[in-house]
């Protein structure tokens, strides 16, 4: 029986013999703390290159990573440790930090190691850079390939000095080489066939929920990009993925590949390979306990591996992170095919013949903030709007979500100056994991009466939902913009002048289906944003209300 990974891993690892460097149960490498697994298959052998966490528990220490290690296996159950194969000093311009890397075999038969390290300040490379080393074997000996960074901070201008991290490589059948990397933006560029020069422009890839750690691979003519996601939303890191028919795109977001591994690790980093016909997913958690030594945490991580399975339509079955890892045999493809149920994407929900709730936009599209600089609410008879320009008025989403430990109900109140027959509600939504038919979002509308203050500390709904409890939305995350609830002419509820109303977006607590974008200031004095009925306020000496993106249309 396959079991959850999180509960007993540290105990299991503690039973490993001190001389045993690796095994097939999780974590698979138990001699020290390892992270950022990068598999490469060469003939009948799978090599896994890892970083090493050397944090000794001293208060205030963060990640301490000074070298790369290598392990190999011919059966994915028995592993050989090849030692420390390289460190940041291998790079002549290196100053510190051996971070995540990937080794690939180039068209010339040599092996290339792409990685992240901090450059020497006295050489002008003080920020994190992407470097490349070369060797005749996947485990070295290695030498600096070009004597300088392949990508330095000034090549990717942004406010962040750490953005050039976590390189991943894909080589086309015709020898075209692609590299993706970056945090918090995903960069993409071609490399020349010599493997050590950028060929053309560096572009960005607008990927939903992207954080870092991209991993490129190809299967049956489809390109896949797995990546670490959700960190910017304040959750523990997860892994999402997108697909395309060409590296040039467009890329379609396909959803979660795995949840956060738990066990004390905030982070995760994917490495994916196919070996002897079976696909494998490498990652790390923090479950390792070295006998007589330290426990794992977010600075002392441990590499794990589980089987990865593809559905008949090319989508990936969500990874099950297990204790047993690769000790069990993989599930037969016929069993995967038999249990497969295709996803339906965005679905229109009808309350009756006169009312529809639709998330407008194609399932394959994703609008970056840069694309939305001039986007405003749709023209029409707007009775109330909490802002105008969506890009400038509602830039924030990091705190106000359903999310871990978050709210079941997110809400925005508003007060009307005139009577209207409601024609449409529009909510500015985006990001998140999406909401399927099994757990749709709900939108509710309540009349709080004439005496309620728009900026009350809290509210309670004593009346009935004016939408009849029927407004439901299945949401595909490949969309950012106004989701609109529309009524046929004259069929909407009547809203009265002077009354305060509340629109609630309801989801299962501790999930992250969608983000309702919010302002940073109280731009709409006739209402405020709430979480589970309690007002959200900015911090500081003078607390102020904020507002979610909402427009109310009516005549």
Secondary structure, DSSP 4 states (H G I P E B T S, - for coil): ---BSTTTHHHHHHTS-TT--B-SSSSSB-SS-EEEEEEEEETTEEEEEEEE------TT------EEEEEEESSSSS-EEEEEEEEGGGSTTEEE----EEEEE-TTS-EEEEEEEEEPGGGT--SEEEEEEEESSTT---EESSSS-SB-GGGS-SS-TT-S---EEEE-TTS-EEEEE-SSSEEEEEE-TTSSSEEEEEEEE--TTEEEEEEEEEETTEEEEEEEE-GGGTSPPEEEEEEESSTT---EEEEEEE---BTTBS----EEEEETTEEEEEEEES--B-TTSPBPBTTB-EEEEEEE-B-TTS-BPPP--BSSTTSSPPPPHHHHHHH------SB-EEEETTEEEEE-S-TT----GGGGTT-BPPSS-EEEES-SBHHHH--B-SS-BS-TT--SEEEEEEE-SS-EEEEEEEEEEE-SS-B-GGG-EEEEEEEEESS--TT-SB----S--TTTT--EEBB-SS--EEEEEEE-TT-SPEE-TT-EEEEEEE--TT--S-EE-B-SS---TT--EEETTEE-B--SSS--B--B-EEEEE-
